[in-house]
Amino acid sequence: MYLIKKSIFVLKNYGLKAFIKKAIRFPINRLNLLRQRKAEEKARKYSQKVIKLLKSFSSNRPEEVFDLSWNFYNGLIRPMQIKEEFVELLKIFQELNPKYILEIGTANGGTLFCFCKLAQEDATIISIDLPEGPFGGGYPEWKIPIYQTFAKENQKIYLLRKDSHKEETLEEVKKILNGNPLDFLFIDGDHSYEGVKKDFEMYSPLVGRGGIIAFYDIAKNYFDPKCQVDLLWKDFKLNSNFNLKQIMKHPFEGWAGIGILFLK
Ligand SMILES: C[S@@+](CC[C@H](N)C(=O)[O-])C[C@H]1O[C@@H](n2cnc3c(N)ncnc32)[C@H](O)[C@@H]1O
């Protein structure tokens, strides 16, 4: 059903050429997913080797950092992002030079990896994700030591495997921040309207002046009715005092898109 809906959508909005291109990509994407699963099995067995390899990587160039996260170990930490969009966000992130960072929704770890590599040398980076959550599914316990190596020598990384909507999770984040304001908040967890709104309402007060809040998946999602970040983004566009920026490579792709709020 999903495939039929997607095919009709692509044909209607992009035409036959795009449809054929996507149809050719489909088995390639499936194959990539399979390779990703195999890489996971291997990494689980040889995690020390994976950790060593990851530790040896260093770069402060957004594109290079993204490429590493995408290609590493057949997609073991591949971000669920469109490269052009996320690299643009990473450039803004790097310019901000953040020290206190919170990511809600980590999944494969790719976005967390990129934030660690481009944050201040002594940054504090917090990740929140459910052990087996919806919208991408969290990450298993064996990946924890791998994610911990994302942090540079003097950075601190905290992996909270919790529900972002629980008061106790917010309290734990506050405790870690110890009164310091967040410079950068990335919201990519629960994608329902109520869920993403709740994340915003709970964690945005922790962001300091000059800080940034970024949302993922602000494009209207034509395939998954539970993805409703576009509705909240619309609210911001209509009634907010924030400076906004929208990064959307394919406005009609049916997913992705990054919305950024700049706090004055
Ligand atoms: C789309 S994925 C994140 C992708 C990742 N940022 C990337 O781009 O590679 C969304 C993640 O949010 C997590 N999630 C969903 N609801 C959540 C909640 N209430 N609290 C914490 N994490 C949640 C899911 O477990 C999933 O791993």
The ligand as a Gaussian input file, in Angstrom:
#p B3LYP/6-31G(d) Opt

LIG

0 1
 C       14.133000       9.851000      13.215000
 S       14.927000       9.066000      14.529000
 C       16.299000      10.089000      14.888000
 C       17.267000      10.142000      13.777000
 C       18.605000      10.779000      14.024000
 N       18.518000      12.091000      14.629000
 C       19.281000      10.892000      12.675000
 O       19.005000      11.857000      11.947000
 O       20.010000       9.970000      12.328000
 C       13.843000       9.417000      15.839000
 C       14.272000       8.833000      17.161000
 O       13.485000       9.439000      18.179000
 C       13.274000       8.507000      19.198000
 N       12.087000       8.903000      19.980000
 C       10.789000       8.908000      19.602000
 N        9.999000       9.333000      20.608000
 C       10.826000       9.609000      21.665000
 C       10.631000      10.057000      22.998000
 N        9.397000      10.347000      23.475000
 N       11.707000      10.207000      23.791000
 C       12.948000       9.930000      23.329000
 N       13.206000       9.499000      22.082000
 C       12.155000       9.336000      21.262000
 C       13.137000       7.165000      18.475000
 O       13.479000       6.090000      19.322000
 C       14.099000       7.325000      17.301000
 O       15.331000       6.724000      17.547000

